[in-house]
Amino acid sequence: MNLIKKSVKNWAAIMVVVALGVTSASAADGDPDAKQEVRNVAAVKLLKEHKDMSLVYVKGLVCPSCAIGIRVKLSKLPFVDSTRYKRGIDMDAKTQLLTIALLPMVKANAEEVEKAITDAGYEPVERYWLEGDKLKTTTFASVKKSK
């Protein structure tokens, strides 16, 4: 009888852990995207404050610790200044904006950025930059193909 009780307790403990894991995954996937207006305001502020950077909207970026894979993949790219931020990458889960620190006078390669983010399991949506004081965006190729 003790063996049955232990088995039931073990089974119950496993089910609780599994349920918590499923709930956590659902909560992360269920988070809504940041509103475009909020993201645009944050993008303009970041781009005005910092030079030598690339700014990307990443769908599914809901917590910095979940996106460690993005940092690992992007920090290996030759144009990333890994001495800034954390290995050259800063993430804001509230706006879903990813800041890539660039080496001085070097431009980011959009295809390499897109591939690194995709390989990390996330969806790069748009790149941002300023022309004068006007915010400009371009959609990544993978997003254009899926529409």
Beta strands, then each sheet from edge to edge (+ up, - down):
strand 1: 53-59
strand 2: 89-92
strand 3: 97-101
strand 4: 123-131
strand 5: 134-139
sheet 1: 2+ 3- 1+ 4- 5+
end
